[in-house]
Amino acid sequence: MTPRRLVRAASIAGAAIFMMAASASASPITFNTNAATTVFVSSNSLTLNQSSGVAATLTFNPSASSVSGVPSSVAFGDFTLVCATCSTQAIGTGAFFNAFSFNLVVTDLTDGATGKFVGNSTGGSVWSDVSQITITWAPLVLGPGTVNALTGNFGPTFFATTSFTAVVAPNSGTPPGQSTVQGFINTTAIPEPGTLSVIGGGLLGLGLLRRKKVFQL
């Protein structure tokens, strides 16, 4: 193929990729985290009671049904810390939670797969204005090629969590005491529109540069 034909082919390919980028859209992924196995391990429920001190509870509110385009940030659910009779840390009336584990099960309804994020906390004291509870997650990613699928196949979809979830004090957050488990969904199926635009732009630029050189001869 002659250089001129190569340039023409590159320009056509670039234009086609630009059209793909314009038409590419994120496919919706439907998932939930309300499986019966989403629980505090020690209590086998969605609520954990304090180990000592005044009455306090830490409750998880799962995502019953969420539909999200990919890639996008998502919420896998919320922890709510309640301590009605806790005072401020300065006054000193609070509650204490022992170390605990939490199983967060994600059901990918679109791909027919289920996986589990395991959260571990060393526990800590809470007052009305202070919480020492932090939950770390492992693994951080569920998806293709991982060993974290309990059932099914995630296909090209993967779910990720942030490295930890800080549980806010009972008087913090919106609504008070609520902390969201942050996550992210993406897919390996097709390049993102931005990536396609870069590739297309490069090929078109090659064609235009070559044409400019030919005209200058």
JOBELUR-V588626 format. One record per run of one state. SS is the DSSP state (@ for helix, = for strand, . for the rest). FROM is the first residue (numbers start at 1). TO is the last residue. If there is no record, write none. Layout:
# JOBELUR-V588626
<<SS & FROM & TO> <SS & FROM & TO>>
This chain:
# JOBELUR-V588626
<<. & 1 & 2> <@ & 3 & 23> <. & 24 & 27> <= & 28 & 32> <. & 33 & 38> <= & 39 & 40> <. & 41 & 44> <= & 45 & 45> <. & 46 & 46> <= & 47 & 49> <. & 50 & 51> <= & 52 & 53> <. & 54 & 56> <= & 57 & 62> <. & 63 & 65> <= & 66 & 69> <. & 70 & 71> <= & 72 & 82> <. & 83 & 94> <= & 95 & 97> <. & 98 & 99> <= & 100 & 108> <. & 109 & 112> <= & 113 & 121> <. & 122 & 123> <= & 124 & 126> <. & 127 & 130> <= & 131 & 131> <. & 132 & 133> <= & 134 & 138> <. & 139 & 140> <= & 141 & 142> <. & 143 & 148> <= & 149 & 151> <. & 152 & 156> <= & 157 & 161> <. & 162 & 163> <= & 164 & 166> <. & 167 & 177> <= & 178 & 187> <. & 188 & 192> <@ & 193 & 216> <. & 217 & 217>>
